[in-house]
Amino acid sequence: MSASLIYDLAPIGSIVAWSDGTPRPPERHGKKLAAWQNRNSQGRVIRKQGKRGIGIVSLLPDFTLHEGDFSGGGVIAIRIHRTFSLDSTLTFRVIERPALGAVRVFDRAGANAELVHLAASRQAAAEWLSRHGYPNAVFEEVTADEVAADHVGRAAA
């Protein structure tokens, strides 16, 4: 799939893989393998942004994936996010979509909201939020309409 199709069809909370199409180098080639892994990985869709402008510069729509965290002693020190513009030449593939009834926890309401957690239920989302302290957080449940639209999108693709 193209980046444009991921933007249009993959719901927030989906796990998406990306690839440049090159074969994986052998483990013994550490630098080549690290470079390959930078262009071939996966992450969870946490944000989609529409077209916007900064001064006279116009930015294409994009989506951001949460690739992983580096932590120590139970504390997350660094979060790895990747943002892809719709003109990316990489190939994308949806690995997993959020399940019906799952609840997305966003850091705030509005167009620039970012997914901070995907819970199995509203109760699990509330429990997670009570431990992680996002004062402006909002919940959004994955609905049957969204799942049905997803199946129609896959059939058309």
Buried (B, 14 or more C-beta within 10 A) or exposed (E): BBBBBBBBBBBBBBBBBBBEEEEEBEEEEEEEBEBBEEEBBBBBBBBBBEEEEEEEEEEBBBBBBBBBEEEEEEEEEEEEEBEBBBEBEBBBEBEEBBEEBBBBBBBEEEEEBBBBBBBEEEEBBBEBBEEEEBEEBEBBBBEEEBBEEBEEBEEEE
